[in-house]
Amino acid sequence: MAVVGATTVFLGLVALSFVISQIHKILELWENRGKKKARPEKPLEDKGPAFTEKRLPTASELCSIYRPLVEQLKEPFQLIHLFEKTKEMNLPHPHLSIKCLQEADVLVAQGDGTFIWDKQKAN
Amino acid sequence: MVDLFFQFLSNTGYFLADYRHVIMVIVGCVFLYLGTAKKYEPLLLVPIGFGILVGNVPFFKGFGIGIYESNSVLHYLYFGVTTGVYPSIVFLGLGAMTDFSSLLANPKLMLLGAAAQMGIYFTLLGALFFGFLPKEAASIAIIGGADGPTSIFLTAKLAPHLIGPIAIAAYSYMALIPVIQPPIMRLLTSRKERLIRMPPGRDVSKKELIIFPVVGVLLCCYLAPTALPLLGMLFLGNFLKECGVVNRLAGTAQSAIIDTATIFLGFTVGASTQGDVFLTPKALGIFCLGAVAFSIATASGVIFGKIMNLFLKEKINPLLGAAGVSAVPGSAREVHVMGLKEDPTNFLLMHGMACNSSGVIGSAICAGILWSFFI
């Protein structure tokens, strides 16, 4: 009884450790599969300015990226909520991007810690 | 009037008490002292200690006062112990509090959690050798998992008459980790081994953390379906925490729910240790075997860590094996402290927590397996 029990629990945990050691590899494969498929359809040179970690988009590009996020927020909103949205969307450089939008007067401070989206400037 | 006065006196606890009650009151005070002054597992020892005091106030039987009398309030509260409800709820909270990222970053540490469960099976053989019935032996052996709720759960299923001594033994040894484990760790490891540094774990993605409880519950519970009440709740709690869309539920599970269950679990287990029921030669045997189980579990983990180093290119610190028992986070903390004593820049806590969390899973599987042997 003791031998069977000990062997079973050991094998069970060995199996679990093996499976969990493979999860990230499977996820990586899954994510890379998507990338490989996308590449032949749209070569890099055909793409417009990419929102990559190396290059921060211009204010007008940022407006087009951030507009749908702001539309989900009720104005006036706090920047923390916009940060949360960027986190959900996995957008890189949210702090720099939001600072850029502020400097371009697209995000306008209301003086009480809240902001609104200036639609005219954004266009 | 004098007769009435003497009759009243004869009904008081002072008149009805015998030496067993006094012993248990002292034990309760020791628990309270260890919990409050020494801060050894206060969340457990304080409710248990106070429960021991309450459980050892003598009274006339038949008035529906005591925990073993049907229709008493304490009896209803104790229902959560005897049915295994409280341990399941505790596991829900535990899951919602546990971060498995260090385990996912270094899955081979799970083997140390498995190795530490060997104490359970060695003790099973020992208890059978000393004449305990198989169901009693299995309940005593699970003390080696150093997991109070699991011990209570299994004992409630297999040997309900032993819940008191087994729960007290399990929680006592969990609280005495700083006393029991360090000498064993020191004895079984060289200074060179204790100085081994663990490499920092890789970053674990959110998706992995979300997938883990799903994989865990399916893999473990298909293997030992009897562990479902514990592991199902553990992984549910962890999924609530990791999925990120039910933060309110996760927050409640890791605070109000687990705290409520812990209070009632500790208090009623303490109250179940009435001197006349608790102080028996069997209880003494359970305490001795429990200490053996816990020590063997610690030693098994450490020795297995050393064995793993024979095959691994990147050595692991064998002290981590001691954290394979599921006393969260006491044993991981003890491993960390011992590592720091040898090298103040060697931080083993997160790696210890990985072993700890695998120990929780391992001991719950063990409980499921032992229960299934007697179905």
Interface residues (C-beta under 8 A of the other chain):
Chain A: M1 A2 V3 G5 A6 T8 V9 F10 G12 L13 V14 A15 L16 S17 F18 V19 I20 S21 I23 H24 L27
Chain B: L103 L104 P107 K108 M110 L111 G113 A114 A115 Q117 M118 I120 Y121 F122 L124 L125 P134 R202 V204 S205 K207 E208 I211 F212 V215 G216 L219 C220 L223 A224 S358 I361 G362 I365 C366 I369 L370 F373
